[in-house]
Amino acid sequence: MIDSKWFCEPDEQRETWCFLNLHENDNCNIVGWDVGYGNPTTLLCEIKNQKTKEVEIIKELLIHLYHCRKDNIILITNTSDVLPILRTRILLLNVKEVCFYGLKYICIEEIMLTYFQHVNLINESKQIWFLWSLLQKIGPLLPKGVLL
């Protein structure tokens, strides 16, 4: 029997993970994002950007990344290019006072490539609830320490 407390013993409000999905246009500009906070038990909330200018969109997202760093919440991305895209846009737009030191993150695409035969599920993972659901399903199948 698989233990249902495979990652931590969260209460209903504990934030274990922060799921991030970036939205880009054809010019590779960030035009939006979705963030969701959850744990192995529940997806607590989903948040969408409220700004319209790229610099403001990024600064709004950085508040969530700071929260992840400060409170030791693991950032979960669907593909391996999410953080490089964000770093590149931060650099090109000359956004000041940004620090990713101490930010723990996991890419579901990389986990699927390493531990599973098919990665087709990643192409469907455009929504936060799907990322949470997928991580909840694959988590117990992973070696200890992969999700830490």
Backbone as CSV, one residue per row, in Angstrom:
resi,resn,N_x,N_y,N_z,CA_x,CA_y,CA_z,C_x,C_y,C_z
1,MET,0.836,-1.180,0.000,0.000,0.000,0.000,0.881,1.244,0.000
2,ILE,0.574,2.201,-0.863,1.363,3.427,-0.964,0.910,4.411,0.100
3,ASP,1.869,4.960,0.806,1.573,5.953,1.830,1.115,7.246,1.172
4,SER,-0.010,7.787,1.590,-0.535,9.017,0.990,0.242,10.246,1.425
5,LYS,1.130,10.095,2.395,1.927,11.231,2.865,3.338,11.139,2.288
6,TRP,3.435,11.001,0.993,4.700,10.708,0.342,5.662,11.876,0.293
7,PHE,5.222,13.096,0.447,6.151,14.219,0.352,6.270,14.963,1.669
8,CYS,5.177,15.271,2.277,5.179,15.969,3.554,3.836,15.699,4.207
9,GLU,3.648,16.211,5.350,2.363,16.068,6.008,1.710,17.441,6.076
10,PRO,1.133,17.884,4.951,0.603,19.241,4.921,-0.749,19.349,5.597
11,ASP,-0.993,20.530,6.161,-2.365,20.808,6.508,-2.994,21.391,5.244
12,GLU,-4.230,21.708,5.270,-4.920,22.142,4.053,-4.355,23.437,3.464
13,GLN,-3.691,24.262,4.265,-3.240,25.569,3.788,-1.738,25.647,3.532
14,ARG,-1.007,24.614,3.790,0.444,24.660,3.611,0.797,24.732,2.134
15,GLU,1.690,25.636,1.792,2.165,25.776,0.418,3.474,25.021,0.278
16,THR,3.450,23.962,-0.489,4.632,23.155,-0.737,5.232,23.503,-2.093
17,TRP,4.347,23.741,-3.063,4.767,23.986,-4.432,4.154,25.269,-4.968
18,CYS,4.889,25.895,-5.874,4.378,27.026,-6.644,4.540,26.649,-8.113
19,PHE,3.436,26.491,-8.807,3.453,26.115,-10.215,3.473,27.376,-11.065
20,LEU,4.344,27.408,-12.073,4.471,28.582,-12.931,4.306,28.193,-14.388
21,ASN,3.462,28.929,-15.070,3.262,28.773,-16.502,3.404,30.156,-17.133
22,LEU,4.383,30.337,-18.018,4.581,31.621,-18.720,3.829,31.626,-20.038
23,HIS,3.362,32.811,-20.429,2.719,32.992,-21.733,3.572,33.968,-22.538
24,GLU,3.912,33.569,-23.754,4.730,34.414,-24.632,3.971,34.697,-25.925
25,ASN,4.358,35.800,-26.573,3.808,36.061,-27.900,4.819,35.606,-28.956
26,ASP,4.533,35.879,-30.224,5.418,35.438,-31.313,6.780,36.123,-31.298
27,ASN,6.885,37.259,-30.619,8.157,37.980,-30.518,8.966,37.562,-29.305
28,CYS,8.541,36.502,-28.632,9.200,35.975,-27.430,9.099,36.917,-26.230
29,ASN,8.136,37.824,-26.244,7.876,38.677,-25.091,6.940,37.946,-24.139
30,ILE,7.138,38.165,-22.848,6.247,37.576,-21.853,4.994,38.443,-21.791
31,VAL,3.852,37.831,-22.079,2.588,38.583,-22.101,1.666,38.170,-20.947
32,GLY,2.102,37.212,-20.150,1.300,36.809,-19.007,1.882,35.594,-18.314
33,TRP,1.263,35.245,-17.221,1.664,34.068,-16.468,0.496,33.588,-15.621
34,ASP,0.598,32.336,-15.230,-0.313,31.734,-14.255,0.562,31.146,-13.157
35,VAL,0.148,31.334,-11.929,0.835,30.766,-10.779,-0.213,30.046,-9.946
36,GLY,0.162,28.904,-9.429,-0.724,28.173,-8.524,0.069,27.673,-7.342
37,TYR,-0.516,27.783,-6.167,0.109,27.273,-4.960,-0.635,26.022,-4.518
38,GLY,0.124,24.992,-4.178,-0.508,23.756,-3.766,0.406,22.887,-2.929
39,ASN,-0.110,21.744,-2.564,0.630,20.739,-1.817,0.115,19.378,-2.280
40,PRO,0.624,18.273,-1.772,0.164,16.967,-2.242,-1.321,16.691,-2.002
41,THR,-1.944,17.470,-1.138,-3.345,17.261,-0.823,-4.286,18.089,-1.686
42,THR,-3.900,19.328,-1.982,-4.832,20.228,-2.663,-4.097,21.319,-3.441
43,LEU,-4.772,21.829,-4.437,-4.313,23.031,-5.134,-5.013,24.186,-4.437
44,LEU,-4.241,24.991,-3.714,-4.824,26.009,-2.856,-5.412,27.187,-3.617
45,CYS,-4.676,27.696,-4.607,-5.180,28.850,-5.350,-4.450,28.965,-6.678
46,GLU,-5.090,29.647,-7.600,-4.497,29.980,-8.901,-4.577,31.482,-9.070
47,ILE,-3.493,32.070,-9.575,-3.407,33.515,-9.748,-2.935,33.786,-11.167
48,LYS,-3.532,34.775,-11.815,-3.121,35.197,-13.151,-2.593,36.621,-13.055
49,ASN,-1.685,36.964,-13.956,-1.137,38.312,-13.921,-2.242,39.344,-14.143
50,GLN,-2.032,40.532,-13.572,-3.004,41.616,-13.678,-2.482,42.786,-14.505
51,LYS,-1.227,42.752,-14.883,-0.598,43.856,-15.612,-0.624,43.596,-17.104
52,THR,-0.313,44.653,-17.894,-0.333,44.508,-19.352,1.021,44.769,-20.000
53,LYS,1.863,45.602,-19.401,3.199,45.853,-19.950,4.149,44.772,-19.467
54,GLU,5.048,44.350,-20.351,5.927,43.226,-20.025,6.741,43.453,-18.758
55,VAL,7.298,44.631,-18.586,8.103,44.898,-17.389,7.241,44.752,-16.136
56,GLU,6.034,45.268,-16.184,5.131,45.164,-15.032,4.705,43.717,-14.799
57,ILE,4.484,42.976,-15.874,4.119,41.560,-15.770,5.238,40.796,-15.062
58,ILE,6.475,41.059,-15.457,7.623,40.378,-14.848,7.779,40.783,-13.389
59,LYS,7.670,42.063,-13.089,7.812,42.518,-11.696,6.734,41.904,-10.808
60,GLU,5.534,41.781,-11.333,4.453,41.148,-10.581,4.773,39.675,-10.306
61,LEU,5.347,38.992,-11.293,5.741,37.593,-11.125,6.878,37.456,-10.116
62,LEU,7.795,38.389,-10.123,8.944,38.327,-9.216,8.520,38.358,-7.749
63,ILE,7.381,38.955,-7.452,6.857,38.943,-6.085,6.583,37.504,-5.649
64,HIS,6.021,36.711,-6.550,5.753,35.302,-6.232,7.048,34.510,-6.098
65,LEU,8.023,34.787,-6.961,9.302,34.073,-6.873,10.041,34.429,-5.583
66,TYR,9.934,35.684,-5.168,10.533,36.086,-3.894,9.872,35.315,-2.741
67,HIS,8.554,35.202,-2.796,7.812,34.447,-1.781,8.306,32.997,-1.735
68,CYS,8.547,32.408,-2.894,9.053,31.031,-2.951,10.427,30.928,-2.305
69,ARG,11.303,31.858,-2.630,12.650,31.848,-2.045,12.580,32.014,-0.539
70,LYS,11.826,32.987,-0.100,11.746,33.342,1.318,11.131,32.219,2.150
71,ASP,10.077,31.593,1.638,9.347,30.588,2.411,9.687,29.155,2.025
72,ASN,10.757,28.985,1.245,11.256,27.660,0.890,10.204,26.814,0.155
73,ILE,9.496,27.454,-0.763,8.491,26.783,-1.579,9.145,26.399,-2.900
74,ILE,8.949,25.178,-3.345,9.571,24.695,-4.573,8.779,25.189,-5.776
75,LEU,9.469,25.807,-6.721,8.866,26.271,-7.961,8.815,25.106,-8.942
76,ILE,7.657,24.883,-9.541,7.473,23.812,-10.506,7.161,24.438,-11.860
77,THR,7.958,24.082,-12.878,7.706,24.567,-14.238,7.362,23.374,-15.122
78,ASN,6.631,23.636,-16.192,6.258,22.536,-17.083,7.385,22.163,-18.036
79,THR,8.125,23.155,-18.540,9.221,22.878,-19.475,10.519,23.509,-18.976
80,SER,11.615,23.036,-19.526,12.930,23.484,-19.062,13.287,24.888,-19.529
81,ASP,12.525,25.467,-20.449,12.874,26.793,-20.947,12.216,27.943,-20.185
82,VAL,11.368,27.662,-19.204,10.640,28.718,-18.493,11.590,29.700,-17.800
83,LEU,12.493,29.202,-16.972,13.396,30.106,-16.261,14.410,30.772,-17.189
84,PRO,14.985,30.079,-18.185,15.853,30.789,-19.130,15.132,31.915,-19.880
85,ILE,13.888,31.686,-20.263,13.113,32.746,-20.927,12.944,33.929,-19.977
86,LEU,12.560,33.641,-18.742,12.367,34.708,-17.761,13.668,35.451,-17.491
87,ARG,14.758,34.731,-17.311,16.062,35.385,-17.079,16.454,36.285,-18.254
88,THR,16.238,35.788,-19.468,16.591,36.554,-20.667,15.780,37.838,-20.748
89,ARG,14.490,37.749,-20.503,13.634,38.946,-20.574,13.996,39.939,-19.469
90,ILE,14.336,39.446,-18.278,14.770,40.315,-17.182,16.031,41.070,-17.589
91,LEU,16.953,40.355,-18.210,18.201,40.961,-18.659,17.970,41.991,-19.766
92,LEU,17.204,41.616,-20.780,16.958,42.516,-21.912,16.144,43.753,-21.532
93,LEU,15.255,43.610,-20.574,14.426,44.740,-20.144,15.075,45.536,-19.013
94,ASN,16.255,45.076,-18.590,17.020,45.762,-17.558,16.225,45.926,-16.258
95,VAL,15.542,44.852,-15.862,14.803,44.854,-14.601,15.822,44.766,-13.472
96,LYS,15.726,45.680,-12.535,16.723,45.791,-11.461,16.352,44.974,-10.233
97,GLU,17.372,44.704,-9.429,17.240,44.080,-8.120,16.476,42.756,-8.159
98,VAL,16.906,41.884,-9.045,16.310,40.552,-9.161,17.335,39.536,-8.691
99,CYS,16.889,38.595,-7.878,17.787,37.565,-7.372,17.059,36.233,-7.322
100,PHE,17.652,35.228,-7.939,17.095,33.879,-7.902,17.884,32.973,-6.964
101,TYR,18.869,33.528,-6.241,19.653,32.711,-5.311,18.731,32.047,-4.312
102,GLY,18.916,30.764,-4.126,18.134,30.036,-3.144,16.768,29.569,-3.636
103,LEU,16.421,29.909,-4.874,15.150,29.474,-5.434,15.266,28.007,-5.837
104,LYS,14.465,27.163,-5.229,14.467,25.740,-5.562,13.414,25.515,-6.627
105,TYR,13.793,24.838,-7.692,12.818,24.599,-8.746,12.996,23.213,-9.354
106,ILE,11.893,22.735,-9.915,11.840,21.428,-10.559,11.109,21.595,-11.874
107,CYS,11.602,20.941,-12.902,10.955,20.958,-14.212,10.294,19.599,-14.447
108,ILE,8.991,19.620,-14.647,8.272,18.361,-14.864,8.741,17.679,-16.150
109,GLU,9.039,18.460,-17.174,9.524,17.886,-18.436,10.793,17.065,-18.204
110,GLU,11.723,17.588,-17.420,12.970,16.873,-17.146,12.721,15.605,-16.323
111,ILE,11.791,15.677,-15.382,11.443,14.491,-14.597,10.858,13.415,-15.506
112,MET,9.973,13.832,-16.398,9.347,12.865,-17.309,10.387,12.235,-18.235
113,LEU,11.338,13.024,-18.720,12.386,12.495,-19.595,13.303,11.526,-18.853
114,THR,13.555,11.795,-17.598,14.464,10.972,-16.811,13.818,9.694,-16.295
115,TYR,12.586,9.785,-15.829,11.989,8.666,-15.099,10.836,7.960,-15.798
116,PHE,10.367,8.488,-16.944,9.231,7.879,-17.626,9.531,7.719,-19.113
117,GLN,8.861,6.800,-19.746,9.130,6.489,-21.144,8.544,7.518,-22.098
118,HIS,7.382,8.042,-21.808,6.712,8.975,-22.713,6.581,10.346,-22.053
119,VAL,6.814,11.379,-22.833,6.744,12.739,-22.312,5.553,13.485,-22.917
120,ASN,4.712,12.812,-23.663,3.597,13.463,-24.343,2.688,14.233,-23.399
121,LEU,2.629,13.847,-22.152,1.768,14.534,-21.188,2.165,15.989,-20.984
122,ILE,3.438,16.304,-21.170,3.912,17.661,-20.951,3.283,18.623,-21.943
123,ASN,3.047,18.187,-23.152,2.438,19.067,-24.147,1.044,19.520,-23.744
124,GLU,0.388,18.756,-22.889,-0.943,19.113,-22.416,-0.897,20.014,-21.188
125,SER,0.254,20.144,-20.563,0.328,20.810,-19.266,0.398,22.327,-19.395
126,LYS,-0.639,22.925,-19.966,-0.704,24.382,-20.099,-1.411,25.010,-18.921
127,GLN,-2.150,24.226,-18.170,-2.898,24.789,-17.063,-2.308,24.333,-15.745
128,ILE,-2.421,25.209,-14.747,-1.842,24.936,-13.441,-2.431,23.673,-12.821
129,TRP,-3.732,23.502,-12.876,-4.346,22.328,-12.253,-3.803,21.040,-12.856
130,PHE,-3.483,21.062,-14.168,-2.943,19.865,-14.801,-1.540,19.574,-14.274
131,LEU,-0.721,20.614,-14.098,0.624,20.424,-13.539,0.528,19.837,-12.135
132,TRP,-0.358,20.386,-11.329,-0.537,19.879,-9.963,-0.990,18.417,-9.989
133,SER,-1.973,18.130,-10.821,-2.508,16.778,-10.928,-1.440,15.789,-11.396
134,LEU,-0.658,16.188,-12.385,0.401,15.323,-12.893,1.463,15.067,-11.830
135,LEU,1.871,16.113,-11.126,2.881,15.944,-10.081,2.362,15.053,-8.962
136,GLN,1.094,15.189,-8.646,0.484,14.361,-7.617,0.509,12.883,-8.032
137,LYS,0.316,12.618,-9.324,0.307,11.237,-9.814,1.709,10.634,-9.907
138,ILE,2.670,11.427,-10.375,4.010,10.873,-10.585,4.870,10.902,-9.323
139,GLY,4.544,11.768,-8.366,5.348,11.907,-7.159,5.658,10.612,-6.452
140,PRO,4.650,9.770,-6.180,4.942,8.513,-5.482,5.772,7.525,-6.289
141,LEU,5.899,7.751,-7.595,6.665,6.845,-8.448,8.136,7.239,-8.582
142,LEU,8.507,8.366,-7.993,9.864,8.895,-8.125,10.755,8.451,-6.961
143,PRO,12.050,8.385,-7.191,12.970,8.068,-6.092,12.937,9.164,-5.025
144,LYS,13.259,8.779,-3.829,13.296,9.716,-2.703,14.264,10.856,-3.017
145,GLY,13.845,12.074,-2.740,14.698,13.233,-2.918,14.527,13.962,-4.246
146,VAL,13.842,13.386,-5.208,13.680,14.033,-6.500,12.849,15.304,-6.383
147,LEU,11.849,15.288,-5.529,10.968,16.448,-5.386,11.372,17.377,-4.251
148,LEU,12.583,17.275,-3.784,13.047,18.152,-2.708,13.915,19.256,-3.235
